[in-house]
Amino acid sequence: MTPGAVHRQTAERVRSAMVAAMRADPDRLNAGLLSCGGLDRPETDFVREARVLVLALAAALTTVLRGRGPYGDDLCLGCGIPDCRTVRAVGEALAAYQVSPVQLDRTEARIRSRE
């Protein structure tokens, strides 16, 4: 896979995680936790914080993936090269955990086409 393809695929996977977290309703998550017995405190704390953690990490990764070269090519904002080992490693980690791009509904596709 070319460096540009790796970069785009990694960015799509990060965006997918962010969209999934943004779609989750924190009030409904909390209500579900309250109605669900049998979870210990560490598990409930993790689920309560997971949405914010995903949003924060995805936002941080998006910042790094937002780099563009002088010819419009994708590059890592941290190191400034198109074939970044870190971007490749992040992409591999996301693939290992089977994070894949979400299927867009019409409304979201329209919003993205305007960006």
MDTraj code that builds the backbone (N, CA, C; nanometers):
import mdtraj as md
import numpy as np

residues = "MET THR PRO GLY ALA VAL HIS ARG GLN THR ALA GLU ARG VAL ARG SER ALA MET VAL ALA ALA MET ARG ALA ASP PRO ASP ARG LEU ASN ALA GLY LEU LEU SER CYS GLY GLY LEU ASP ARG PRO GLU THR ASP PHE VAL ARG GLU ALA ARG VAL LEU VAL LEU ALA LEU ALA ALA ALA LEU THR THR VAL LEU ARG GLY ARG GLY PRO TYR GLY ASP ASP LEU CYS LEU GLY CYS GLY ILE PRO ASP CYS ARG THR VAL ARG ALA VAL GLY GLU ALA LEU ALA ALA TYR GLN VAL SER PRO VAL GLN LEU ASP ARG THR GLU ALA ARG ILE ARG SER ARG GLU".split()
xyz = np.array([
    [0.0843, -0.1175, 0.0000],
    [0.0000, 0.0000, 0.0000],
    [0.0892, 0.1244, 0.0000],
    [0.0529, 0.2221, -0.0783],
    [0.1336, 0.3437, -0.0859],
    [0.1232, 0.4226, 0.0446],
    [0.2228, 0.5085, 0.0723],
    [0.2148, 0.5909, 0.1939],
    [0.0876, 0.6752, 0.1997],
    [0.0466, 0.7310, 0.0854],
    [-0.0756, 0.8115, 0.0826],
    [-0.1995, 0.7292, 0.1167],
    [-0.2045, 0.6067, 0.0646],
    [-0.3179, 0.5185, 0.0931],
    [-0.3212, 0.4800, 0.2411],
    [-0.2045, 0.4518, 0.2989],
    [-0.1973, 0.4198, 0.4418],
    [-0.2462, 0.5381, 0.5241],
    [-0.2005, 0.6565, 0.4862],
    [-0.2389, 0.7786, 0.5577],
    [-0.3905, 0.7990, 0.5514],
    [-0.4481, 0.7887, 0.4318],
    [-0.5919, 0.8093, 0.4158],
    [-0.6727, 0.7037, 0.4914],
    [-0.6286, 0.5779, 0.4836],
    [-0.6990, 0.4710, 0.5530],
    [-0.6922, 0.4904, 0.7055],
    [-0.5769, 0.5301, 0.7548],
    [-0.5609, 0.5549, 0.8980],
    [-0.6496, 0.6709, 0.9415],
    [-0.6516, 0.7779, 0.8627],
    [-0.7364, 0.8929, 0.8947],
    [-0.8838, 0.8538, 0.8962],
    [-0.9266, 0.7704, 0.8022],
    [-1.0660, 0.7247, 0.7980],
    [-1.0998, 0.6399, 0.9201],
    [-1.0065, 0.5572, 0.9628],
    [-1.0310, 0.4740, 1.0815],
    [-1.0387, 0.5596, 1.2074],
    [-0.9535, 0.6581, 1.2180],
    [-0.9575, 0.7490, 1.3336],
    [-1.0893, 0.8267, 1.3324],
    [-1.1277, 0.8760, 1.2163],
    [-1.2536, 0.9495, 1.2040],
    [-1.3714, 0.8589, 1.2402],
    [-1.3644, 0.7333, 1.2021],
    [-1.4700, 0.6370, 1.2334],
    [-1.4877, 0.6207, 1.3842],
    [-1.3761, 0.6095, 1.4558],
    [-1.3829, 0.5966, 1.6014],
    [-1.4421, 0.7235, 1.6629],
    [-1.4030, 0.8387, 1.6091],
    [-1.4537, 0.9652, 1.6612],
    [-1.6036, 0.9780, 1.6365],
    [-1.6484, 0.9421, 1.5170],
    [-1.7909, 0.9506, 1.4838],
    [-1.8716, 0.8572, 1.5738],
    [-1.8227, 0.7361, 1.5957],
    [-1.8935, 0.6418, 1.6827],
    [-1.9056, 0.6977, 1.8239],
    [-1.7999, 0.7583, 1.8738],
    [-1.8044, 0.8163, 2.0086],
    [-1.8977, 0.9372, 2.0140],
    [-1.8972, 1.0186, 1.9083],
    [-1.9852, 1.1356, 1.9070],
    [-2.1317, 1.0942, 1.8992],
    [-2.1597, 0.9836, 1.8324],
    [-2.2975, 0.9367, 1.8209],
    [-2.3502, 0.8792, 1.9521],
    [-2.2628, 0.8317, 2.0370],
    [-2.3055, 0.7718, 2.1637],
    [-2.3575, 0.8803, 2.2577],
    [-2.4721, 0.8562, 2.3158],
    [-2.5346, 0.9523, 2.4076],
    [-2.4853, 0.9242, 2.5494],
    [-2.4096, 1.0175, 2.6098],
    [-2.3545, 0.9923, 2.7434],
    [-2.4616, 0.9700, 2.8504],
    [-2.5760, 1.0360, 2.8370],
    [-2.6833, 1.0163, 2.9345],
    [-2.7398, 0.8746, 2.9260],
    [-2.7561, 0.8253, 2.8046],
    [-2.8058, 0.6880, 2.7882],
    [-2.7028, 0.5866, 2.8324],
    [-2.5749, 0.6161, 2.8110],
    [-2.4704, 0.5260, 2.8598],
    [-2.4751, 0.5174, 3.0122],
    [-2.4866, 0.6321, 3.0782],
    [-2.4952, 0.6335, 3.2241],
    [-2.6201, 0.5616, 3.2739],
    [-2.7323, 0.5845, 3.2072],
    [-2.8558, 0.5166, 3.2464],
    [-2.8411, 0.3657, 3.2302],
    [-2.7776, 0.3233, 3.1239],
    [-2.7539, 0.1810, 3.1023],
    [-2.6643, 0.1219, 3.2096],
    [-2.5645, 0.1978, 3.2501],
    [-2.4754, 0.1499, 3.3566],
    [-2.5496, 0.1347, 3.4880],
    [-2.6391, 0.2298, 3.5178],
    [-2.7144, 0.2244, 3.6425],
    [-2.8107, 0.1060, 3.6457],
    [-2.8685, 0.0750, 3.5301],
    [-2.9646, -0.0354, 3.5255],
    [-2.8972, -0.1715, 3.5135],
    [-2.7703, -0.1707, 3.4800],
    [-2.6964, -0.2958, 3.4599],
    [-2.6227, -0.3314, 3.5883],
    [-2.6683, -0.4330, 3.6542],
    [-2.6002, -0.4752, 3.7765],
    [-2.4845, -0.5673, 3.7421],
    [-2.4038, -0.5942, 3.8407],
    [-2.2972, -0.6916, 3.8217],
    [-2.1640, -0.6363, 3.7755],
    [-2.1577, -0.5080, 3.7463],
    [-2.0295, -0.4499, 3.7076],
    [-1.9617, -0.3892, 3.8303],
    [-1.8328, -0.4111, 3.8387],
    [-1.7568, -0.3519, 3.9476],
    [-1.7279, -0.2054, 3.9160],
    [-1.6815, -0.1335, 4.0151],
    [-1.6528, 0.0099, 3.9999],
    [-1.5520, 0.0392, 3.8875],
    [-1.4411, -0.0374, 3.8750],
    [-1.3475, -0.0069, 3.7650],
    [-1.4126, -0.0178, 3.6269],
    [-1.5002, -0.1152, 3.6089],
    [-1.5672, -0.1315, 3.4796],
    [-1.6638, -0.0166, 3.4517],
    [-1.7424, 0.0216, 3.5515],
    [-1.8361, 0.1317, 3.5285],
    [-1.7618, 0.2633, 3.5067],
    [-1.6533, 0.2851, 3.5805],
    [-1.5732, 0.4064, 3.5593],
    [-1.5160, 0.4096, 3.4185],
    [-1.4679, 0.2950, 3.3720],
    [-1.4111, 0.2888, 3.2374],
    [-1.5164, 0.3212, 3.1322],
    [-1.6342, 0.2613, 3.1433],
    [-1.7386, 0.2865, 3.0434],
    [-1.7811, 0.4329, 3.0471],
    [-1.7892, 0.4908, 3.1651],
    [-1.8258, 0.6332, 3.1753],
    [-1.7222, 0.7226, 3.1074],
    [-1.5953, 0.6861, 3.1187],
    [-1.4874, 0.7685, 3.0639],
    [-1.4497, 0.7316, 2.9202],
    [-1.4911, 0.6168, 2.8728],
    [-1.4467, 0.5662, 2.7427],
    [-1.4820, 0.6603, 2.6278],
    [-1.6021, 0.7154, 2.6273],
    [-1.6440, 0.8040, 2.5188],
    [-1.5518, 0.9254, 2.5106],
    [-1.5253, 0.9878, 2.6234],
    [-1.4391, 1.1061, 2.6258],
    [-1.2961, 1.0683, 2.5871],
    [-1.2497, 0.9535, 2.6324],
    [-1.1144, 0.9082, 2.5954],
    [-1.1029, 0.8867, 2.4448],
    [-1.2025, 0.8224, 2.3862],
    [-1.1998, 0.7992, 2.2409],
    [-1.2007, 0.9326, 2.1674],
    [-1.2870, 1.0247, 2.2100],
    [-1.2922, 1.1566, 2.1448],
    [-1.1586, 1.2293, 2.1554],
    [-1.0995, 1.2280, 2.2732],
    [-0.9725, 1.2985, 2.2937],
    [-0.8601, 1.2363, 2.2105],
    [-0.8495, 1.1045, 2.2136],
    [-0.7428, 1.0377, 2.1376],
    [-0.7628, 1.0536, 1.9873],
    [-0.8870, 1.0437, 1.9412],
    [-0.9131, 1.0613, 1.7985],
    [-0.8831, 1.2045, 1.7552],
    [-0.9173, 1.3020, 1.8384],
    [-0.8870, 1.4419, 1.8055],
    [-0.7361, 1.4630, 1.7984],
    [-0.6625, 1.4042, 1.8917],
    [-0.5163, 1.4177, 1.8907],
    [-0.4568, 1.3544, 1.7651],
    [-0.5024, 1.2354, 1.7302],
    [-0.4508, 1.1690, 1.6103],
    [-0.4898, 1.2446, 1.4836],
    [-0.6098, 1.2997, 1.4814],
    [-0.6532, 1.3768, 1.3646],
    [-0.5619, 1.4970, 1.3428],
    [-0.5171, 1.5578, 1.4506],
    [-0.4249, 1.6707, 1.4398],
    [-0.2968, 1.6296, 1.3688],
    [-0.2436, 1.5153, 1.4037],
    [-0.1198, 1.4666, 1.3416],
    [-0.1437, 1.4269, 1.1962],
    [-0.2607, 1.3701, 1.1679],
    [-0.2911, 1.3221, 1.0332],
    [-0.3344, 1.4324, 0.9379],
    [-0.3494, 1.5526, 0.9866],
    [-0.4011, 1.6631, 0.9065],
    [-0.2961, 1.7284, 0.8171],
    [-0.1733, 1.6850, 0.8234],
    [-0.0663, 1.7480, 0.7472],
    [-0.0807, 1.7333, 0.5969],
    [-0.0423, 1.8375, 0.5246],
    [-0.0442, 1.8366, 0.3773],
    [0.0876, 1.8919, 0.3270],
    [0.1412, 1.8267, 0.2251],
    [0.2641, 1.8729, 0.1635],
    [0.2371, 1.9846, 0.0653],
    [0.3420, 2.0396, 0.0039],
    [0.3258, 2.1525, -0.0894],
    [0.2449, 2.1162, -0.2141],
    [0.2368, 1.9870, -0.2461],
    [0.1609, 1.9431, -0.3636],
    [0.0289, 1.8783, -0.3250],
    [-0.0139, 1.8984, -0.1984],
    [-0.1407, 1.8444, -0.1527],
    [-0.1342, 1.7009, -0.1049],
    [-0.0133, 1.6445, -0.1015],
    [-0.0009, 1.5060, -0.0573],
    [-0.0134, 1.4974, 0.0951],
    [-0.0661, 1.3839, 0.1436],
    [-0.0816, 1.3641, 0.2868],
    [0.0533, 1.3391, 0.3506],
    [0.0753, 1.4002, 0.4667],
    [0.1971, 1.3723, 0.5414],
    [0.1703, 1.3882, 0.6895],
    [0.2594, 1.3327, 0.7683],
    [0.2488, 1.3410, 0.9137],
    [0.2850, 1.4824, 0.9569],
    [0.1989, 1.5426, 1.0368],
    [0.2254, 1.6788, 1.0828],
    [0.3416, 1.6814, 1.1824],
    [0.3658, 1.5679, 1.2505],
    [0.4743, 1.5606, 1.3483],
    [0.6115, 1.5574, 1.2849],
    [0.6301, 1.4681, 1.1864],
    [0.7639, 1.4536, 1.1282],
    [0.7759, 1.5161, 0.9901],
    [0.6621, 1.5423, 0.9255],
    [0.6642, 1.6111, 0.7970],
    [0.6981, 1.5253, 0.6773],
    [0.6926, 1.3931, 0.6923],
    [0.7207, 1.3073, 0.5767],
    [0.5968, 1.2258, 0.5414],
    [0.5805, 1.1929, 0.4135],
    [0.4623, 1.1176, 0.3713],
    [0.4625, 0.9724, 0.4202],
    [0.5785, 0.9081, 0.4256],
    [0.5860, 0.7672, 0.4648],
    [0.6293, 0.7575, 0.6115],
    [0.5425, 0.8036, 0.7000],
    [0.5735, 0.8115, 0.8428],
    [0.5552, 0.6755, 0.9099],
    [0.6561, 0.6333, 0.9839],
    [0.6473, 0.5055, 1.0558],
    [0.5387, 0.5088, 1.1614],
    [0.5190, 0.6233, 1.2239],
    [0.4170, 0.6348, 1.3283],
    [0.2768, 0.6208, 1.2694],
    [0.2500, 0.6881, 1.1580],
    [0.1191, 0.6770, 1.0922],
    [0.0950, 0.5326, 1.0515],
    [0.1972, 0.4675, 0.9967],
    [0.1844, 0.3274, 0.9570],
    [0.1546, 0.2396, 1.0792],
    [0.2235, 0.2634, 1.1908],
    [0.2034, 0.1837, 1.3122],
    [0.0635, 0.2068, 1.3698],
    [0.0156, 0.3317, 1.3687],
    [-0.1200, 0.3603, 1.4162],
    [-0.2209, 0.2878, 1.3283],
    [-0.2008, 0.2921, 1.1988],
    [-0.2892, 0.2209, 1.1059],
    [-0.2913, 0.0714, 1.1325],
    [-0.1748, 0.0139, 1.1598],
    [-0.1673, -0.1289, 1.1895],
    [-0.2384, -0.1628, 1.3204],
    [-0.2234, -0.0765, 1.4208],
    [-0.2908, -0.0993, 1.5485],
    [-0.4430, -0.0922, 1.5320],
    [-0.4902, 0.0055, 1.4574],
    [-0.6340, 0.0175, 1.4344],
    [-0.6870, -0.1022, 1.3563],
    [-0.6094, -0.1502, 1.2605],
    [-0.6497, -0.2690, 1.1845],
    [-0.6523, -0.3924, 1.2744],
    [-0.5549, -0.4040, 1.3644],
    [-0.5486, -0.5194, 1.4537],
    [-0.6713, -0.5248, 1.5449],
    [-0.7210, -0.4078, 1.5844],
    [-0.8403, -0.4025, 1.6689],
    [-0.9681, -0.3901, 1.5867],
    [-0.9551, -0.4097, 1.4576],
    [-1.0673, -0.4128, 1.3631],
    [-1.1505, -0.2849, 1.3643],
    [-1.0816, -0.1711, 1.3790],
    [-1.1493, -0.0422, 1.3644],
    [-1.1579, -0.0154, 1.2148],
    [-1.2784, -0.0049, 1.1658],
    [-1.2948, 0.0185, 1.0229],
    [-1.3851, 0.1388, 1.0013],
    [-1.3746, 0.2013, 0.8852],
    [-1.4578, 0.3183, 0.8579],
    [-1.6061, 0.2858, 0.8706],
    [-1.6816, 0.3802, 0.9286],
    [-1.8264, 0.3619, 0.9442],
    [-1.8946, 0.3804, 0.8101],
    [-2.0087, 0.3180, 0.7981],
    [-2.0912, 0.3394, 0.6805],
    [-2.1644, 0.4720, 0.6993],
    [-2.1551, 0.5580, 0.6007],
    [-2.2166, 0.6903, 0.6101],
    [-2.3628, 0.6844, 0.5688],
    [-2.4466, 0.7551, 0.6447],
    [-2.5834, 0.7730, 0.5992],
    [-2.5863, 0.8955, 0.5078],
    [-2.6970, 0.9201, 0.4445],
    [-2.7044, 1.0294, 0.3468],
    [-2.6735, 1.1651, 0.4078],
    [-2.7263, 1.1916, 0.5261],
    [-2.7050, 1.3216, 0.5900],
    [-2.5580, 1.3449, 0.6172],
    [-2.4930, 1.2448, 0.6740],
    [-2.3512, 1.2599, 0.7055],
    [-2.2673, 1.2704, 0.5782],
    [-2.3029, 1.1978, 0.4751],
    [-2.2304, 1.2059, 0.3479],
    [-2.2412, 1.3468, 0.2899],
    [-2.3594, 1.4071, 0.2993],
    [-2.3787, 1.5435, 0.2508],
    [-2.2932, 1.6427, 0.3300],
    [-2.2887, 1.6254, 0.4609],
    [-2.2100, 1.7147, 0.5451],
    [-2.0627, 1.7044, 0.5084],
    [-2.0127, 1.5819, 0.4905],
    [-1.8725, 1.5626, 0.4568],
    [-1.8390, 1.6159, 0.3187],
    [-1.9329, 1.6088, 0.2281],
    [-1.9050, 1.6574, 0.0918],
    [-1.8881, 1.8088, 0.0901],
    [-1.9426, 1.8773, 0.1889],
    [-1.9311, 2.0234, 0.1980],
    [-1.8022, 2.0664, 0.2650],
    [-1.7355, 1.9732, 0.3354],
    [-1.6115, 2.0091, 0.4094],
    [-1.4967, 2.0322, 0.3155],
])
top = md.Topology()
chain = top.add_chain()
for i, resn in enumerate(residues, 1):
    res = top.add_residue(resn, chain, resSeq=i)
    for name in ("N", "CA", "C"):
        top.add_atom(name, md.element.get_by_symbol(name[0]), res)
traj = md.Trajectory(xyz[None], top)
